[in-house]
Amino acid sequence: MLLIVLYLVWEIIVRIWASMEPPEGALIRADLIFIYPVLIIMIIISLVQLVIRSAKRH
């Protein structure tokens, strides 16, 4: 959950920064190449832990 909140804060900051840049060309978001895989892996790990924890309770 914390990583998702941090990503949302980062995305807001980048969008504000991008809106201040002159529109000379396409904005290439190379940061997303690193952010999305980490987010996806961490979400999958969290979901697996949630499933395992709920299976142990029953």
Residue, then its C-alpha position, 0 to 999 in steps of 0.5 A: m500500500l505504501l508503494i502505491v501511495l508513493y507512486l501516486v505522489w511521484e506521478i503527481i509531481v512528474r505531471i506538475w513538472a511536465s506541465m511546466e516544461p515547454p511543449e517541444g516534443a514528446l515526454i519520454r517517461a523512462d522512470l516507468i520502466f523501473i517503477y511499473p515492474v517493481l510495483i507489479i512484483m510487490i503487488i503480486i507478493s502482497l496478494v500471495q501473502l494475503v491468500i496464504r494468510s487467509a488459507k491458514r486461518h481456515 
